[in-house]
Amino acid sequence: MKDKVVLITGGAAGIGKATASAFLAEGATVWIWDLNRDAVAASVSEWSASGYTVHADLVDVSDYNDVESAIARIIKTSGQLDVLVNNAGITMDRSLLKMDPATWQKVIDVNLTGVFNCSRVAAEAMAARGTGVILNASSVVGLYGNFGQTNYVATKAGVIGMTKTMARELGRKGIRVNAVAPGFIATEMVQKMPQEVIDGMVSKTPAGRMGTPEDIANAYVFLASDKAAFITGTVISVDGGITI
């Protein structure tokens, strides 16, 4: 990934942070966006201590104007944008009968509209150079549904449809678009769940363990690389076989 400029939204923690680290290890110039100022500061400091320079910006992906201005800063500073990883996302779980419109809309705004905003602006910059890769975070629940996550599942299923459509539209402009659908991943949020719930999910996973953020990061790095040059419009499940 040397000489490549990579943007990871929601890049200060969890899968986003692991993805940033993976691209840094491959020699890329990395930008992260996040709204958690403390997490950004801590992660940038950690990378700096390891000898890496990371560009960070506080950006609300649900705000088109904010996204447009922030990508302009990337182009001005780094000269180009080669890879966009649409990782930013939130959960606000409720069963359907308990979900209010505001809870529905907030998740849609970040997880779905955010992907549109970032992809729309990034694709324009990539198309001008005739090359680029857009990678979208879906989820296995976007393929199979999940109790209490009507809003989240709707966004992750929507991302799959967007991925396929964008791949069709942007392929002739030299841009590949793919999605990754993580399974049960050992992020800080998941590790706070009751142990019996964790044990139950692991028991259903043929690989016999939870995935790690690095498992997902490795998939993103592969899909962004020239080794995946003929892969576009697909959804890769990284789930240890839980959906078999």
PAFI-413853 format. One record per residue (C-alpha): x, y, z; residue in three letters; residue number from 0. Coordinates in steps of 0.2 Angstrom, whole numbers, always signed. Layout:
N
<r><u>X</u><v>Y</v><w>Z</w><rest>ALA</rest><nr>NUM</nr></r>
...
***
This chain:
244
<r><u>+0</u><v>+0</v><w>+0</w><rest>MET</rest><nr>0</nr></r>
<r><u>+15</u><v>+11</v><w>-2</w><rest>LYS</rest><nr>1</nr></r>
<r><u>+11</u><v>+28</v><w>-10</w><rest>ASP</rest><nr>2</nr></r>
<r><u>-8</u><v>+25</v><w>-6</w><rest>LYS</rest><nr>3</nr></r>
<r><u>-19</u><v>+37</v><w>+4</w><rest>VAL</rest><nr>4</nr></r>
<r><u>-32</u><v>+28</v><w>+14</w><rest>VAL</rest><nr>5</nr></r>
<r><u>-46</u><v>+36</v><w>+24</w><rest>LEU</rest><nr>6</nr></r>
<r><u>-55</u><v>+26</v><w>+38</w><rest>ILE</rest><nr>7</nr></r>
<r><u>-71</u><v>+33</v><w>+45</w><rest>THR</rest><nr>8</nr></r>
<r><u>-74</u><v>+28</v><w>+64</w><rest>GLY</rest><nr>9</nr></r>
<r><u>-55</u><v>+25</v><w>+64</w><rest>GLY</rest><nr>10</nr></r>
<r><u>-51</u><v>+29</v><w>+82</w><rest>ALA</rest><nr>11</nr></r>
<r><u>-56</u><v>+13</v><w>+91</w><rest>ALA</rest><nr>12</nr></r>
<r><u>-61</u><v>-5</v><w>+88</w><rest>GLY</rest><nr>13</nr></r>
<r><u>-61</u><v>-12</v><w>+70</w><rest>ILE</rest><nr>14</nr></r>
<r><u>-58</u><v>+5</v><w>+63</w><rest>GLY</rest><nr>15</nr></r>
<r><u>-42</u><v>+7</v><w>+74</w><rest>LYS</rest><nr>16</nr></r>
<r><u>-36</u><v>-10</v><w>+69</w><rest>ALA</rest><nr>17</nr></r>
<r><u>-39</u><v>-6</v><w>+51</w><rest>THR</rest><nr>18</nr></r>
<r><u>-29</u><v>+10</v><w>+52</w><rest>ALA</rest><nr>19</nr></r>
<r><u>-15</u><v>+0</v><w>+60</w><rest>SER</rest><nr>20</nr></r>
<r><u>-15</u><v>-13</v><w>+46</w><rest>ALA</rest><nr>21</nr></r>
<r><u>-14</u><v>+0</v><w>+32</w><rest>PHE</rest><nr>22</nr></r>
<r><u>+0</u><v>+9</v><w>+42</w><rest>LEU</rest><nr>23</nr></r>
<r><u>+10</u><v>-8</v><w>+43</w><rest>ALA</rest><nr>24</nr></r>
<r><u>+8</u><v>-9</v><w>+24</w><rest>GLU</rest><nr>25</nr></r>
<r><u>+15</u><v>+8</v><w>+21</w><rest>GLY</rest><nr>26</nr></r>
<r><u>+0</u><v>+18</v><w>+17</w><rest>ALA</rest><nr>27</nr></r>
<r><u>-3</u><v>+36</v><w>+22</w><rest>THR</rest><nr>28</nr></r>
<r><u>-18</u><v>+35</v><w>+34</w><rest>VAL</rest><nr>29</nr></r>
<r><u>-32</u><v>+47</v><w>+38</w><rest>TRP</rest><nr>30</nr></r>
<r><u>-45</u><v>+43</v><w>+52</w><rest>ILE</rest><nr>31</nr></r>
<r><u>-61</u><v>+52</v><w>+55</w><rest>TRP</rest><nr>32</nr></r>
<r><u>-70</u><v>+50</v><w>+72</w><rest>ASP</rest><nr>33</nr></r>
<r><u>-81</u><v>+61</v><w>+83</w><rest>LEU</rest><nr>34</nr></r>
<r><u>-73</u><v>+54</v><w>+100</w><rest>ASN</rest><nr>35</nr></r>
<r><u>-60</u><v>+67</v><w>+103</w><rest>ARG</rest><nr>36</nr></r>
<r><u>-52</u><v>+57</v><w>+117</w><rest>ASP</rest><nr>37</nr></r>
<r><u>-51</u><v>+41</v><w>+107</w><rest>ALA</rest><nr>38</nr></r>
<r><u>-43</u><v>+51</v><w>+93</w><rest>VAL</rest><nr>39</nr></r>
<r><u>-30</u><v>+58</v><w>+104</w><rest>ALA</rest><nr>40</nr></r>
<r><u>-26</u><v>+42</v><w>+112</w><rest>ALA</rest><nr>41</nr></r>
<r><u>-25</u><v>+32</v><w>+96</w><rest>SER</rest><nr>42</nr></r>
<r><u>-14</u><v>+45</v><w>+87</w><rest>VAL</rest><nr>43</nr></r>
<r><u>-2</u><v>+46</v><w>+102</w><rest>SER</rest><nr>44</nr></r>
<r><u>-1</u><v>+27</v><w>+102</w><rest>GLU</rest><nr>45</nr></r>
<r><u>+3</u><v>+26</v><w>+84</w><rest>TRP</rest><nr>46</nr></r>
<r><u>+16</u><v>+40</v><w>+86</w><rest>SER</rest><nr>47</nr></r>
<r><u>+25</u><v>+30</v><w>+99</w><rest>ALA</rest><nr>48</nr></r>
<r><u>+26</u><v>+16</v><w>+87</w><rest>SER</rest><nr>49</nr></r>
<r><u>+34</u><v>+28</v><w>+74</w><rest>GLY</rest><nr>50</nr></r>
<r><u>+18</u><v>+31</v><w>+63</w><rest>TYR</rest><nr>51</nr></r>
<r><u>+11</u><v>+47</v><w>+58</w><rest>THR</rest><nr>52</nr></r>
<r><u>-8</u><v>+47</v><w>+56</w><rest>VAL</rest><nr>53</nr></r>
<r><u>-19</u><v>+62</v><w>+50</w><rest>HIS</rest><nr>54</nr></r>
<r><u>-35</u><v>+63</v><w>+61</w><rest>ALA</rest><nr>55</nr></r>
<r><u>-50</u><v>+74</v><w>+59</w><rest>ASP</rest><nr>56</nr></r>
<r><u>-66</u><v>+76</v><w>+69</w><rest>LEU</rest><nr>57</nr></r>
<r><u>-79</u><v>+73</v><w>+56</w><rest>VAL</rest><nr>58</nr></r>
<r><u>-98</u><v>+69</v><w>+56</w><rest>ASP</rest><nr>59</nr></r>
<r><u>-101</u><v>+57</v><w>+42</w><rest>VAL</rest><nr>60</nr></r>
<r><u>-120</u><v>+61</v><w>+43</w><rest>SER</rest><nr>61</nr></r>
<r><u>-116</u><v>+79</v><w>+38</w><rest>ASP</rest><nr>62</nr></r>
<r><u>-113</u><v>+80</v><w>+19</w><rest>TYR</rest><nr>63</nr></r>
<r><u>-105</u><v>+98</v><w>+20</w><rest>ASN</rest><nr>64</nr></r>
<r><u>-93</u><v>+92</v><w>+34</w><rest>ASP</rest><nr>65</nr></r>
<r><u>-88</u><v>+77</v><w>+24</w><rest>VAL</rest><nr>66</nr></r>
<r><u>-85</u><v>+87</v><w>+8</w><rest>GLU</rest><nr>67</nr></r>
<r><u>-74</u><v>+100</v><w>+18</w><rest>SER</rest><nr>68</nr></r>
<r><u>-64</u><v>+86</v><w>+26</w><rest>ALA</rest><nr>69</nr></r>
<r><u>-61</u><v>+76</v><w>+10</w><rest>ILE</rest><nr>70</nr></r>
<r><u>-55</u><v>+93</v><w>+2</w><rest>ALA</rest><nr>71</nr></r>
<r><u>-43</u><v>+94</v><w>+17</w><rest>ARG</rest><nr>72</nr></r>
<r><u>-36</u><v>+77</v><w>+13</w><rest>ILE</rest><nr>73</nr></r>
<r><u>-34</u><v>+81</v><w>-6</w><rest>ILE</rest><nr>74</nr></r>
<r><u>-25</u><v>+97</v><w>-1</w><rest>LYS</rest><nr>75</nr></r>
<r><u>-13</u><v>+89</v><w>+11</w><rest>THR</rest><nr>76</nr></r>
<r><u>-10</u><v>+72</v><w>+4</w><rest>SER</rest><nr>77</nr></r>
<r><u>-14</u><v>+76</v><w>-15</w><rest>GLY</rest><nr>78</nr></r>
<r><u>-25</u><v>+61</v><w>-18</w><rest>GLN</rest><nr>79</nr></r>
<r><u>-37</u><v>+48</v><w>-10</w><rest>LEU</rest><nr>80</nr></r>
<r><u>-35</u><v>+30</v><w>-15</w><rest>ASP</rest><nr>81</nr></r>
<r><u>-45</u><v>+20</v><w>-3</w><rest>VAL</rest><nr>82</nr></r>
<r><u>-61</u><v>+24</v><w>+8</w><rest>LEU</rest><nr>83</nr></r>
<r><u>-66</u><v>+12</v><w>+21</w><rest>VAL</rest><nr>84</nr></r>
<r><u>-83</u><v>+17</v><w>+27</w><rest>ASN</rest><nr>85</nr></r>
<r><u>-82</u><v>+9</v><w>+44</w><rest>ASN</rest><nr>86</nr></r>
<r><u>-91</u><v>+22</v><w>+55</w><rest>ALA</rest><nr>87</nr></r>
<r><u>-107</u><v>+16</v><w>+63</w><rest>GLY</rest><nr>88</nr></r>
<r><u>-118</u><v>+16</v><w>+78</w><rest>ILE</rest><nr>89</nr></r>
<r><u>-131</u><v>+4</v><w>+86</w><rest>THR</rest><nr>90</nr></r>
<r><u>-146</u><v>+10</v><w>+96</w><rest>MET</rest><nr>91</nr></r>
<r><u>-155</u><v>-7</v><w>+98</w><rest>ASP</rest><nr>92</nr></r>
<r><u>-174</u><v>-8</v><w>+102</w><rest>ARG</rest><nr>93</nr></r>
<r><u>-187</u><v>-21</v><w>+97</w><rest>SER</rest><nr>94</nr></r>
<r><u>-198</u><v>-14</v><w>+83</w><rest>LEU</rest><nr>95</nr></r>
<r><u>-213</u><v>-10</v><w>+95</w><rest>LEU</rest><nr>96</nr></r>
<r><u>-201</u><v>-1</v><w>+107</w><rest>LYS</rest><nr>97</nr></r>
<r><u>-192</u><v>+9</v><w>+93</w><rest>MET</rest><nr>98</nr></r>
<r><u>-196</u><v>+27</v><w>+91</w><rest>ASP</rest><nr>99</nr></r>
<r><u>-193</u><v>+37</v><w>+75</w><rest>PRO</rest><nr>100</nr></r>
<r><u>-178</u><v>+47</v><w>+82</w><rest>ALA</rest><nr>101</nr></r>
<r><u>-169</u><v>+30</v><w>+87</w><rest>THR</rest><nr>102</nr></r>
<r><u>-173</u><v>+24</v><w>+69</w><rest>TRP</rest><nr>103</nr></r>
<r><u>-167</u><v>+40</v><w>+61</w><rest>GLN</rest><nr>104</nr></r>
<r><u>-151</u><v>+42</v><w>+70</w><rest>LYS</rest><nr>105</nr></r>
<r><u>-144</u><v>+25</v><w>+65</w><rest>VAL</rest><nr>106</nr></r>
<r><u>-150</u><v>+28</v><w>+47</w><rest>ILE</rest><nr>107</nr></r>
<r><u>-141</u><v>+45</v><w>+47</w><rest>ASP</rest><nr>108</nr></r>
<r><u>-124</u><v>+38</v><w>+52</w><rest>VAL</rest><nr>109</nr></r>
<r><u>-124</u><v>+20</v><w>+45</w><rest>ASN</rest><nr>110</nr></r>
<r><u>-132</u><v>+22</v><w>+29</w><rest>LEU</rest><nr>111</nr></r>
<r><u>-133</u><v>+41</v><w>+24</w><rest>THR</rest><nr>112</nr></r>
<r><u>-115</u><v>+42</v><w>+31</w><rest>GLY</rest><nr>113</nr></r>
<r><u>-109</u><v>+29</v><w>+18</w><rest>VAL</rest><nr>114</nr></r>
<r><u>-118</u><v>+39</v><w>+4</w><rest>PHE</rest><nr>115</nr></r>
<r><u>-110</u><v>+55</v><w>+9</w><rest>ASN</rest><nr>116</nr></r>
<r><u>-93</u><v>+48</v><w>+11</w><rest>CYS</rest><nr>117</nr></r>
<r><u>-94</u><v>+38</v><w>-5</w><rest>SER</rest><nr>118</nr></r>
<r><u>-102</u><v>+52</v><w>-15</w><rest>ARG</rest><nr>119</nr></r>
<r><u>-88</u><v>+64</v><w>-12</w><rest>VAL</rest><nr>120</nr></r>
<r><u>-74</u><v>+52</v><w>-12</w><rest>ALA</rest><nr>121</nr></r>
<r><u>-79</u><v>+44</v><w>-28</w><rest>ALA</rest><nr>122</nr></r>
<r><u>-79</u><v>+61</v><w>-37</w><rest>GLU</rest><nr>123</nr></r>
<r><u>-61</u><v>+63</v><w>-31</w><rest>ALA</rest><nr>124</nr></r>
<r><u>-56</u><v>+45</v><w>-37</w><rest>MET</rest><nr>125</nr></r>
<r><u>-65</u><v>+47</v><w>-53</w><rest>ALA</rest><nr>126</nr></r>
<r><u>-55</u><v>+62</v><w>-58</w><rest>ALA</rest><nr>127</nr></r>
<r><u>-39</u><v>+51</v><w>-56</w><rest>ARG</rest><nr>128</nr></r>
<r><u>-47</u><v>+35</v><w>-64</w><rest>GLY</rest><nr>129</nr></r>
<r><u>-43</u><v>+24</v><w>-49</w><rest>THR</rest><nr>130</nr></r>
<r><u>-49</u><v>+20</v><w>-32</w><rest>GLY</rest><nr>131</nr></r>
<r><u>-57</u><v>+8</v><w>-20</w><rest>VAL</rest><nr>132</nr></r>
<r><u>-72</u><v>+10</v><w>-8</w><rest>ILE</rest><nr>133</nr></r>
<r><u>-75</u><v>-3</v><w>+5</w><rest>LEU</rest><nr>134</nr></r>
<r><u>-91</u><v>-3</v><w>+15</w><rest>ASN</rest><nr>135</nr></r>
<r><u>-94</u><v>-11</v><w>+32</w><rest>ALA</rest><nr>136</nr></r>
<r><u>-109</u><v>-22</v><w>+32</w><rest>SER</rest><nr>137</nr></r>
<r><u>-113</u><v>-36</v><w>+44</w><rest>SER</rest><nr>138</nr></r>
<r><u>-119</u><v>-54</v><w>+44</w><rest>VAL</rest><nr>139</nr></r>
<r><u>-135</u><v>-47</v><w>+52</w><rest>VAL</rest><nr>140</nr></r>
<r><u>-138</u><v>-37</v><w>+36</w><rest>GLY</rest><nr>141</nr></r>
<r><u>-139</u><v>-54</v><w>+27</w><rest>LEU</rest><nr>142</nr></r>
<r><u>-149</u><v>-64</v><w>+40</w><rest>TYR</rest><nr>143</nr></r>
<r><u>-158</u><v>-51</v><w>+52</w><rest>GLY</rest><nr>144</nr></r>
<r><u>-156</u><v>-50</v><w>+70</w><rest>ASN</rest><nr>145</nr></r>
<r><u>-169</u><v>-48</v><w>+85</w><rest>PHE</rest><nr>146</nr></r>
<r><u>-170</u><v>-30</v><w>+91</w><rest>GLY</rest><nr>147</nr></r>
<r><u>-160</u><v>-22</v><w>+77</w><rest>GLN</rest><nr>148</nr></r>
<r><u>-172</u><v>-16</v><w>+64</w><rest>THR</rest><nr>149</nr></r>
<r><u>-163</u><v>+0</v><w>+62</w><rest>ASN</rest><nr>150</nr></r>
<r><u>-146</u><v>-7</v><w>+62</w><rest>TYR</rest><nr>151</nr></r>
<r><u>-150</u><v>-22</v><w>+51</w><rest>VAL</rest><nr>152</nr></r>
<r><u>-159</u><v>-10</v><w>+38</w><rest>ALA</rest><nr>153</nr></r>
<r><u>-143</u><v>+0</v><w>+37</w><rest>THR</rest><nr>154</nr></r>
<r><u>-132</u><v>-15</v><w>+34</w><rest>LYS</rest><nr>155</nr></r>
<r><u>-143</u><v>-23</v><w>+21</w><rest>ALA</rest><nr>156</nr></r>
<r><u>-144</u><v>-6</v><w>+13</w><rest>GLY</rest><nr>157</nr></r>
<r><u>-125</u><v>-5</v><w>+12</w><rest>VAL</rest><nr>158</nr></r>
<r><u>-125</u><v>-21</v><w>+3</w><rest>ILE</rest><nr>159</nr></r>
<r><u>-137</u><v>-15</v><w>-10</w><rest>GLY</rest><nr>160</nr></r>
<r><u>-127</u><v>+2</v><w>-12</w><rest>MET</rest><nr>161</nr></r>
<r><u>-111</u><v>-8</v><w>-14</w><rest>THR</rest><nr>162</nr></r>
<r><u>-117</u><v>-18</v><w>-28</w><rest>LYS</rest><nr>163</nr></r>
<r><u>-125</u><v>-3</v><w>-37</w><rest>THR</rest><nr>164</nr></r>
<r><u>-109</u><v>+8</v><w>-34</w><rest>MET</rest><nr>165</nr></r>
<r><u>-99</u><v>-6</v><w>-41</w><rest>ALA</rest><nr>166</nr></r>
<r><u>-109</u><v>-6</v><w>-57</w><rest>ARG</rest><nr>167</nr></r>
<r><u>-109</u><v>+13</v><w>-59</w><rest>GLU</rest><nr>168</nr></r>
<r><u>-91</u><v>+16</v><w>-54</w><rest>LEU</rest><nr>169</nr></r>
<r><u>-82</u><v>+1</v><w>-62</w><rest>GLY</rest><nr>170</nr></r>
<r><u>-80</u><v>+10</v><w>-79</w><rest>ARG</rest><nr>171</nr></r>
<r><u>-71</u><v>+25</v><w>-69</w><rest>LYS</rest><nr>172</nr></r>
<r><u>-58</u><v>+13</v><w>-62</w><rest>GLY</rest><nr>173</nr></r>
<r><u>-66</u><v>+12</v><w>-45</w><rest>ILE</rest><nr>174</nr></r>
<r><u>-69</u><v>-5</v><w>-36</w><rest>ARG</rest><nr>175</nr></r>
<r><u>-82</u><v>-6</v><w>-22</w><rest>VAL</rest><nr>176</nr></r>
<r><u>-84</u><v>-21</v><w>-10</w><rest>ASN</rest><nr>177</nr></r>
<r><u>-92</u><v>-24</v><w>+7</w><rest>ALA</rest><nr>178</nr></r>
<r><u>-86</u><v>-34</v><w>+22</w><rest>VAL</rest><nr>179</nr></r>
<r><u>-99</u><v>-42</v><w>+33</w><rest>ALA</rest><nr>180</nr></r>
<r><u>-91</u><v>-46</v><w>+50</w><rest>PRO</rest><nr>181</nr></r>
<r><u>-98</u><v>-59</v><w>+61</w><rest>GLY</rest><nr>182</nr></r>
<r><u>-96</u><v>-60</v><w>+80</w><rest>PHE</rest><nr>183</nr></r>
<r><u>-80</u><v>-49</v><w>+83</w><rest>ILE</rest><nr>184</nr></r>
<r><u>-72</u><v>-46</v><w>+100</w><rest>ALA</rest><nr>185</nr></r>
<r><u>-73</u><v>-27</v><w>+101</w><rest>THR</rest><nr>186</nr></r>
<r><u>-74</u><v>-18</v><w>+118</w><rest>GLU</rest><nr>187</nr></r>
<r><u>-93</u><v>-16</v><w>+115</w><rest>MET</rest><nr>188</nr></r>
<r><u>-95</u><v>-35</v><w>+113</w><rest>VAL</rest><nr>189</nr></r>
<r><u>-84</u><v>-40</v><w>+127</w><rest>GLN</rest><nr>190</nr></r>
<r><u>-95</u><v>-30</v><w>+139</w><rest>LYS</rest><nr>191</nr></r>
<r><u>-109</u><v>-42</v><w>+135</w><rest>MET</rest><nr>192</nr></r>
<r><u>-114</u><v>-56</v><w>+148</w><rest>PRO</rest><nr>193</nr></r>
<r><u>-102</u><v>-70</v><w>+147</w><rest>GLN</rest><nr>194</nr></r>
<r><u>-116</u><v>-83</v><w>+144</w><rest>GLU</rest><nr>195</nr></r>
<r><u>-121</u><v>-73</v><w>+129</w><rest>VAL</rest><nr>196</nr></r>
<r><u>-103</u><v>-73</v><w>+122</w><rest>ILE</rest><nr>197</nr></r>
<r><u>-101</u><v>-91</v><w>+126</w><rest>ASP</rest><nr>198</nr></r>
<r><u>-117</u><v>-95</v><w>+116</w><rest>GLY</rest><nr>199</nr></r>
<r><u>-111</u><v>-85</v><w>+101</w><rest>MET</rest><nr>200</nr></r>
<r><u>-94</u><v>-94</v><w>+101</w><rest>VAL</rest><nr>201</nr></r>
<r><u>-103</u><v>-111</v><w>+102</w><rest>SER</rest><nr>202</nr></r>
<r><u>-112</u><v>-107</v><w>+86</w><rest>LYS</rest><nr>203</nr></r>
<r><u>-96</u><v>-102</v><w>+77</w><rest>THR</rest><nr>204</nr></r>
<r><u>-88</u><v>-116</v><w>+68</w><rest>PRO</rest><nr>205</nr></r>
<r><u>-71</u><v>-108</v><w>+70</w><rest>ALA</rest><nr>206</nr></r>
<r><u>-73</u><v>-110</v><w>+89</w><rest>GLY</rest><nr>207</nr></r>
<r><u>-69</u><v>-92</v><w>+94</w><rest>ARG</rest><nr>208</nr></r>
<r><u>-74</u><v>-74</v><w>+91</w><rest>MET</rest><nr>209</nr></r>
<r><u>-66</u><v>-64</v><w>+77</w><rest>GLY</rest><nr>210</nr></r>
<r><u>-54</u><v>-51</v><w>+81</w><rest>THR</rest><nr>211</nr></r>
<r><u>-53</u><v>-33</v><w>+74</w><rest>PRO</rest><nr>212</nr></r>
<r><u>-37</u><v>-38</v><w>+65</w><rest>GLU</rest><nr>213</nr></r>
<r><u>-47</u><v>-52</v><w>+56</w><rest>ASP</rest><nr>214</nr></r>
<r><u>-58</u><v>-38</v><w>+48</w><rest>ILE</rest><nr>215</nr></r>
<r><u>-44</u><v>-27</v><w>+45</w><rest>ALA</rest><nr>216</nr></r>
<r><u>-34</u><v>-40</v><w>+35</w><rest>ASN</rest><nr>217</nr></r>
<r><u>-49</u><v>-42</v><w>+24</w><rest>ALA</rest><nr>218</nr></r>
<r><u>-50</u><v>-23</v><w>+21</w><rest>TYR</rest><nr>219</nr></r>
<r><u>-31</u><v>-23</v><w>+17</w><rest>VAL</rest><nr>220</nr></r>
<r><u>-33</u><v>-37</v><w>+4</w><rest>PHE</rest><nr>221</nr></r>
<r><u>-48</u><v>-30</v><w>-4</w><rest>LEU</rest><nr>222</nr></r>
<r><u>-39</u><v>-13</v><w>-6</w><rest>ALA</rest><nr>223</nr></r>
<r><u>-24</u><v>-21</v><w>-13</w><rest>SER</rest><nr>224</nr></r>
<r><u>-19</u><v>-25</v><w>-31</w><rest>ASP</rest><nr>225</nr></r>
<r><u>-21</u><v>-43</v><w>-27</w><rest>LYS</rest><nr>226</nr></r>
<r><u>-40</u><v>-40</v><w>-27</w><rest>ALA</rest><nr>227</nr></r>
<r><u>-40</u><v>-30</v><w>-43</w><rest>ALA</rest><nr>228</nr></r>
<r><u>-54</u><v>-41</v><w>-51</w><rest>PHE</rest><nr>229</nr></r>
<r><u>-65</u><v>-41</v><w>-36</w><rest>ILE</rest><nr>230</nr></r>
<r><u>-79</u><v>-29</v><w>-36</w><rest>THR</rest><nr>231</nr></r>
<r><u>-97</u><v>-28</v><w>-31</w><rest>GLY</rest><nr>232</nr></r>
<r><u>-96</u><v>-43</v><w>-19</w><rest>THR</rest><nr>233</nr></r>
<r><u>-99</u><v>-45</v><w>+0</w><rest>VAL</rest><nr>234</nr></r>
<r><u>-86</u><v>-55</v><w>+10</w><rest>ILE</rest><nr>235</nr></r>
<r><u>-92</u><v>-63</v><w>+26</w><rest>SER</rest><nr>236</nr></r>
<r><u>-78</u><v>-63</v><w>+39</w><rest>VAL</rest><nr>237</nr></r>
<r><u>-87</u><v>-73</v><w>+52</w><rest>ASP</rest><nr>238</nr></r>
<r><u>-79</u><v>-89</v><w>+57</w><rest>GLY</rest><nr>239</nr></r>
<r><u>-93</u><v>-99</v><w>+48</w><rest>GLY</rest><nr>240</nr></r>
<r><u>-107</u><v>-93</v><w>+59</w><rest>ILE</rest><nr>241</nr></r>
<r><u>-119</u><v>-91</v><w>+45</w><rest>THR</rest><nr>242</nr></r>
<r><u>-116</u><v>-108</v><w>+37</w><rest>ILE</rest><nr>243</nr></r>
***
